[in-house]
């Protein structure tokens, strides 16, 4: 069996998988460093701990502990702590306390300011209360805030404002401030996991890498953001939060309610992880994934060993809605700002992946059914009509503003974006191979099935005696996407084969015949060029019009090549100076890319620009198309913009080589917008027709 045989998935029907197929960051051969989070905790529980300034505050005794409450109803009560010098320089902090009367979250407002030197202080920052997160079985009595960026402070001061709610006064005790430094801790190479060490054969490693490259967008793994996996286990090696799995039916968007434009998202991941795992006692991070301020997707909850972003692993992101949901959180506070485009793009990408993998229609509502055991009489078996893509605070019984007003307002557009992605033809990332025995193939005339020659692609091949062209073998197949494809053929070589086998590729622009010597290069893929092909039905044919004894029909392969093509007629993607109308449209010469082209006489101020979108970063070969004639310029100057603001001018002799793609060389392009400009500052007429980028 040939090594490439496994790729024959689509042979019989010519159908290409509609699943999104995108690479993920591969596991590194060198183990990434674990970054230990430095931590400390300030615990205020006795009266002596609350020695700051107060307004309308009473300290009550409650079982040898101080209880902070209001003195009089109807009047705001404020307690401001003294300045506290910390034991560590902290990058992040979070606060938690006990409340006797569990009141609405706005009954207590907790603010902190920080300082590096006890002289220059930050502004007071409000820490949002978030008690609607966590594993269903880990709900505790404490109230927790979200994290606050510590700005490497060494001093802090906190302020608590209390308000009566529902006729009751807040009563706080056991106040704790968890301080973390997720940047300066020891960086160590993990030697083993608390879980069972695994020996992996080369074959299984290869298989795992192949599997891990399918269907996932780029993801920063836990190992790559420095997760300390040891904190997920107790001292006996038992996992604190055993993993469960249930395929998602719904997707829930959150925000971390932390600082926006975070400069070190990996460090923030480590802080969130520590706060969820240790401080909140969950045993792991609650979100399935987090989109960093850099737009990268960071793996959240630990899933199956050896996998990155395991499908269906149960998180702890929305109480009573954790099973069968995927929770993704946006790093930042989106009550304050609009979600940046680069983060939105990654959010749509990960939601599209999850929706595609689990067959979720993001535009509908669907009952959320709890087909699992739970122990909360306030939670029903079924919550009816839950949008399959929603925000945390929009779930029933949720009392949070998460994921922020701006993301809530954007949810309808997000649903549309994900739905559009799901319905678009997907870029094929695996070769499409059609063997000779595919049921969609057709044969006219006399073709014989044989297994005699050893270099056949699979078990057999067809052959026909050389003739006059009446015997034709046709490979029929469907393509998901219009674009550029590399076509290759496979045949078993033999001295009896034709030296001039005629393969005809039926392209977007007509049939093109290539002559192949089948006596040589047998038993491997033979490249017959790049061609523009339409989506839908396509075909490649082989005729018996050849010399020698026979022609052989075995297998053909098509590989999608990322490319960009813009014609002069694509008016949304071209601009001209002084104006487009100054470049005369003509079809007087045959061979225009789409029939017509633009002409301009010699002029130092006139130019024509094609605007292209580079599909992915990499090296691309640049081509131009024009019609040639004796009055054309010999030095038509094309300016190619590439890389990070670089450009090069390539003069082209348009008197020759017309009616085909002319190669201008290979350049490195960055994903996104670029352009190619043709100037009329030349020694004759210049022709603006089409340009093309093809990834190497």
N, C-alpha and C positions, 0 to 999 in steps of 0.2 A: 504493500500500500504506500502511495506517495505521501510525503510529508504534508502536502497541500490538500490532501483528500478531505480533511475535516472541514475545509472551507466550502464544500459543495452544498451547503445548506439550501440554497435557493434554486438549485439546478432545474428541478422538474417543472416548476411553475413559472420561474423567472420573477417571482415576487420577492421584494426586498423588505426586510424587517422594518416596521414603522417605529420601532423603539428608538429613542434617542440614544446614540452611542457616542460617548465622549470620554476622553481619557481622565484618569485621576492621577494624582501624584503617586508614583510608585513607592513601595517600601524601600528604604535605603539599605544597601548592603552594610554600610557602617551604621551602627545603632545611634539614633539621635540622643542627645543628652537629656536626662531628667533634670528639671530645675526645681530644687526644694524651695518651698514658700516659707520665708521667715514669718513668724507670727507671735502675737502677744494679745492679751485680753485685759481690758480695764473693767473691773467689777465693782459697781457701786451698789451696796446693799444695806449699809447701816446709816444712821443719822449723821455720823461724822463725815461720811462720804459726800453728803449733800450740804456742803458748807458755803455754797455760793449765794448769789443774790436772788431774792424771790419777790414776787408780787402776787398776792392772793393765793399763796401756796401754804399748805399744811403738811407737816411730816407726821404720819401716824405710826404707831407701833403695830406690827403684825407678825407675831411669832418671832420676836427678836430681830426683825428686819424692819427697815424704814419703808413706809409706803407714801409715795408722793401723790397728793391729791389737791383739790381745790378747797379754799377756805369758804368762799361764798358763791352761791349760784348766780348765774347771770352776768358775772364779771370775768373777763379773761384772766387766766392765771398763767404766770410765766416764771420759770426757774432758769437761771443762768449759772452755769458751773464756774468755778475758778479755772484759771489756766492750768492745764495738765501737761506735764513733761512726760513724754513717752520713752519707753525703754528701747524701742527700735525706730529707725527711720522708715515711715510707712508710705507705701504707694497706693494702698486702698484701705478702706475701712467699711464696716457694716455694724449695725446696732440691733440689739434685740432686748426685750424685757417681758415681764409678766404683767398681765392686767387682771385685776379682780373682776371688773365689769367689762366684758368684751363688747366694746362699743364700735360704731362705724369708724372707719380708718381716719376720718378727718377730726375725730375727737382729740387726737394727739398729733401735734406737729413737732417733729424733731429736726433741729438744725445744728450744723457743725461748721466751725471755721478752723482753719489750720495755719500753722506758721513754721518756717524753718529756723527762725532765730528769736522768736518771742517779741519781735519788734514790728515786722511787716506781716500783716495778716491777710488771708484770703477773705472774700466776701462770705457772708453766711449762706450756706447751702442747705436746702431742704432735702431730707432723705425720705423718699416715698415709702410708705408702708406697703408691703406685698405679702399677704397671707393666703393668696389663692393659688400658690404653687406647691410643688412637692409631690412625692409619691402618695398614693391614696392611703397606704397603711402607715405613713410616717407623720400624719398630721399631729402637731403638738400644741401645747397651750401658749407657747410664747408668741409674741408679735415680732416680726422681723422687718427690717427695712431693706431696700436695695443697696447696692454698694455705692460708695463715693470715692472718687479719685483723690488720693491723699497728697499729691504734689510733693512727695518726699518730705512730708512734714515731720517735725520733732516735737511739736507742741500742738495742742488742740483745746478747744473750748466748745461746750455744747449748750444748747438752749432748748427748753421744752415748753411748749405752749399747750395748755389744756382748755377744752371747751365742753360744756355740758351737752350731752346728746341723749335724746329720748328720756329726758328727766333724770338722767343719771350722771354722776361725776366720774371721770376717769380715775382709776387708782393704780399707780405704777409701782413696781418693785423689781428688785433683781435686775438692775440695768447693766448691760454688758456691751462694751465696744470692742469688737474684734479688729485688731490691726494686722495688716499683712504687708509684706514686701515680696512681691513676685518677680523681682528683677535681679536682686543681689544674692540670692541664695546659692548654695553649692550646686554646681553642675556636674552630675555624675553619669557615668555610663551604666545602664542597667545590666546586671549580670544574669538575672533570672526573674521570672514573675512569681508572685505568690501562688499563681495557678500552676497547674502541672506543666513542667518543662516539656517542650515538644521537640523531637528530632524530625527534621523535614528532609525528605529525599530530594535530589535534584529534579526528578520528574514531578513530584507533587508541588515543588516550589514553582516550576514552570507553569503547571496547571493553575496554581493559585494566582499567579501574576496575570495569566490570560483572563481568568474569571474577573479579577479585580479591575481589569481595564475596560469592562463592558458596562454600559448603562449608567455610569456615574459621572457627574460633572467634577471638575477639579476640586479636591477636598484636602485641606491641611489635616493630617491625621493627629490623633492624640499624642503619638510619639513625637511628631514634628513640632507640636506646640509645647512640648516639655511636660506632659502630664506625669505626675508622680503616682503610678498605679498602686504603690504600697498603701496609700491611705484609703483604698477601697476595701481593705481587709482588716479584721481584728487581729489580736496578738496570736491567735491560734491558726491564722491563715484562712479563716472563714470569710467569705464574701459578705460584706455588710448589707448589700442590696442585691440579692440574687436576680438574675436577668430573666425576664419573661418576654414572650414574643407574640404579637398579634398584628396581622397585616392592617395598615391604616385604611380607614374609610373616610377620614376627615383630616384636614390640615389646618393648623392653628398658628397664627403669626403673633409674635411677642416683640417687645423691646426690652432691653436690659435696664432702661431708665438711668443709665450712667452717662458720663461725659460724652459729648459728641466730638468727632475728629480725634479719637484716641490715637496717640502716636505709636503705641506698642500693643497691637491687638493680642498677640500671643501671651504677653504678660497678663493682660486683662483676663484672658481665658483661664490662666492658672489661678488668678484670684477668685474668679467666679466658681471655678472647680473646687477650690479649698473651702470657700464659704458654704457652698451647697453640701459638700461631702462631709466636712468636719463640723463647722459651726452650726449648720442647720441639721446635721445628723442624718442626712439622707443616704450617704454611702456612695454617691456619685453626683455628677452634674445633672441637672434636671432637664435641660433642653436636648433635643436630638441633634441640633446643629445651631451654630451661631454664625451670622454674617458679620465679619469684622469691619471696622471703619475703612480698611484698605480694600474692601470689596471681595475679599477671599472668604471661602466657606470653611469654617472650622468644625471638625468633628466634635460632637457633644457626648452624649451617653455612650458608655462602652457597650459594644455589641458582641458578636461572635468573635472568638479568638482568631486573629489573622485577617479579619475583615476591617474595612474602613467604612463607616456609616452603614451598619447592618440594617436591613429593612425590617421594620416591625418591632424593633426592640422598644419595650415600654419605658417611657421617660417619666418625668415628674414635673411637667410644665403647667398643668392645669388640673386642679383638684377635681376628681370625679370624671375627668375627660382624658385620662392618660392612656387607657387601653384603646388601641385601634386608632390612635391619632399620631400625626407627625408634628412636633413642635419645633419651630425655627424662630430664633430671636435675633432681632437687629440690634447690634451694639450701638447704644446711644439713647437719647431721649427725644421721641418724636411727638411730644407735646410742644416741643420748642422749635423744631426745624422740620423742613420737608426732607423726606428720605432722598439722599443723594443718588444720582443716576447710576453710578457704578455699583452701589449697594443694591439698588432696585433690580438691576440686571442680574446679579447673582441670586437674588431672592426668586425672581421669575425662573431662573435656570434650575434651582434646586426644587422648587415647587413643581415645575414641569416634569422633572425626573421622577419625583415621588408619585405624581398623578399618573404618569405613564406606566410606571412599574406596577401600580396597584389598581389601575383602571378606574381612576377617580375622575368624574366630570366636575371641573371646578366651578361650573356655572349653575349648579342645581342645589336644592336642599334635600337632605336625606335624614331619616331618623337615626339618632345615635342610640344603639341598643347595647345594654350592658349584659352581654352573655358571659359574665364572669362573676365570681363571688365578691361581694363587698358588704360592708357593715356600717351603713349610714341610713337611718330611716328617713332622712330629709332628701335623699337622692332617689329618684324614680328608676324603674327598670328601663324606661324609654324616655328620651327627650326627643320630641317630634320636630321635624322640619328644621334641622340644623344645617346651615350652609356648609357645604363640603370644604370650602375655603373661607375661613373666618378669622376674626381677631379674638384674643383671649377675653377681653372685657365684654365681648358680645355673646359669650356663652351664658346659658341660664345659670342664675344664682351667683354669677361673678360680680364682685364689688370692686373691680379694678379698672383703671383707665387704660391699661395696657391693650394694645401696643402704641398708644398715643393718638391724639386727634388727627394728625396728618396721615398716619398710616391707615387709620380707620376710614378716612375720607378716600383713600387711594384703593381700598379693597375692591370696589367694582372694576376699576381699571386693571388691577392685578388679576382678577378672575378672567377678564378678557384677554390679557396678555398670555396667560398660561394656556387658555383654551386655543388661542391662535397658534401658539407653539405646537400644541398637540395635533392640530389639524394641518400643519404645514408638512410638505414632504421633507423627510429627514435626510441629511447628508449621509450617504453610505460610506462607512469607514472600513468595511471589509471588502475584499475583491468579490465580484460577482462572477461566478464560474458556471458556464453552461457546457456540460459534457455532451458527447455525441448521442447518448441514450436518453436525453431529456425528452419528456413526452410532448413538449411544445415544438420540437424540431420537425422540419418537413424535408422530404426527399422526392425529387422527380427523377425519373429514369432508373437506371440500374445501379444500386449500391449494395455492397456485400459486407455483412458484419464479420469481423475477424478478431482473433486473439493472438495471431501468430507473432507479430513483432513485439520485442521485449520493451521498447521504450514508450509504449502506450501510456496515456494519462491515468486511466483506471483499468478496468477489466478488459475493455475492448475498444474498437474503433471501426469506422466504415471506410471502404475504399471503392473507387470506381475506375474502370479502365479509361485511359486517356482517350478523348474523343473530340467532338466538334462543339461542345458547350451545351448540349441538350440535357446532360445529367447535372443536376444542381442540388447541393446539400445546403440547407438554410437553418442557422441557429436563430430561433426567435426568443425574445426576452423582453421583460418590462424594466424600465428604469424609473426610479422615484423622482428624479430631479433632472431638469435640463442643465447641461454644463459640459465641461471638457472631461473626456474619459481617455485613459490609456488603454489601447486594445492590444492584447497579446494572444498568440495562438500556440497550441501544443500539438505535436504530431510525432509518431515514431519514425525516426530517420531510416532510410534505406536507399541503396544505389538504384533501386528500381522505381523510386518515387520521381515525380515530376520536378524539373528544375525551375519551372515557371508556373507554379500553381496560382490561380487567379482568385484572390479573396476580395470580395466587394463589401465595403462598409457603407451602409446606408445612413448618411449623416444628416444633420440639420440642414446643410447646404447642398445636398445632393449625394449621389453615389460616387464613391472613390474606390478604385481598384488598385490593389497592391499585389505585386508579383513576389512569390516566396519560393526559394529553392528548398524543396523538401528532402533533398538528399543529405543535407547537412543540418547541424544544430538540432537534431532530434532529441526527444526526451527531456525538454526543458521549455520554459516559456520564451517565445520569440516576440520581441516588441515590434509591432507594426505601426506605431505612431499614436499621436494624440488627435482626437476628433471631437467636434461639437455634436452632441446627440440630444435629441428631445426627450422629455419625460414620456412615459407610456411605452407603447409598443415600438420595438426596434428589431433590426435583423442584420446578420452578417451571412453572406453566402459564399459558397465555393463551387466553381464550375469545373467540369471535366476537360475544358479547353486547355490542353497542356501537352507537353512532350513526354517521352519515356513511357513506362508501362502503366502508371496509375497516379491518381491523386488521393490523398488520405484526409479524411474528416475526423478529427478527434475532439479537442476541446478549445473553447475560446474563453478569454478572461477580460473583464472590464474593471478598471480601477478609477474611481472618481478622483479627479485632480482639482483641488481648490483653485479657483480662477476668477477672473473678473473681465468682462467684455463690455465695451461701450461703443456703440455705433454713432455716427454723426446724426442719425435720425432720432436718437434717444434724447429728446430736447430737455428732459428733466435732469439730464446728467452731462450736459455740455453748455459751455458759455463761450462767447466769441467777442472779439474787440475789432472794430468799434461796436458792432452789433452782429447778431447771428445772420440778419438779412444781408449784411455786407459780404458774407461768404455764400456765393451762388450755389444753389443745389442743382446738380446735373446728373444725368444718366446717359449722356451721349457716348461715353465709352463703356463697353460691356465689362462686367467683372467687378462692379461695386459690391461691397460686402453684403449689403441688403438691397442691391440694385442701383442705389444712388450714392452720391458723395458730394462733398463741398469743395469749391474751387476759389482761390484768391490769387490775384496777380501780385507781383513783387511789391511789397509795401513794408516799410520799416516799423510801422505802428500796429499792424494787424496781427492778431493771434487767435488760435482756436484751442480750447482746453476741454479735455475729457476728464470728468470727475469720476473716480473709481472708488469702490469700497473693498479694501483688502480683507478677505474672509478670516485669515488667521496669520499671525506673525510668521515670517520665514523668508527663505530665498525664492524669488520669483523670476522667471524669464519673461522679458518684455517683448511683445510683438506689435507691429503696426501693419495695417492693410491699406493699400491705395491702388489706383489704376495708373499705369505708366503710359507715357507718350513722349514724343520728341521735344515738346515745348515745356516739359516739366523741369523743375529745379534739380540741379545735381547736388545741392547742399541743403535740402529742406531740414531745418533744425528742430528736432524734438527735444524738449526739456523734460527729463524724468525726475520726479520728486520721490525720494525714498528715504529709508532710515529715519533718523531723528533730525529732520530738517535739512537733509543733504539733497543735492541735485546734480545732474550731469546733463550736458547737451550732446546729443548724438545726431550728426548730419547724415541724411539719407539721400541717395541718388534715386529720385523718383522717375527717371527716364527708363529704368530697368526694374525687373523683378516684381512687376505689378501682378495683381489678381491672386495674391497668396500672402501668407503671413511671413513677414520679414523680421528676423531675429535681431533685437538690439542689445542683447546681453542679459546677464543675471544680476539682480540687485536684492539687497535685504530690505524688506518692507515690514513695517509695524502694522498690526491689525487696526483697521479703521480707514478713515478717508485719506486719499492721496489724489494726485492728478498728473496728467501728461499734457504738455502744451506744445503746439506746433506754431512756429512763427512764420510769417510771410516774408520775413527779411532774408530773401534768398535770391538766386540768380535766374529764376523762372517761376512759372506757375507752381503753387503748392496745393496738394490734395489732402484734405482732411476727411478720412473715411472711418476707420475703426482702429481701436487699440485693444490689446489683450494682455493680461497677466496670468501666468500659469505657474503654479507652485512646483518647485523642483523636488 
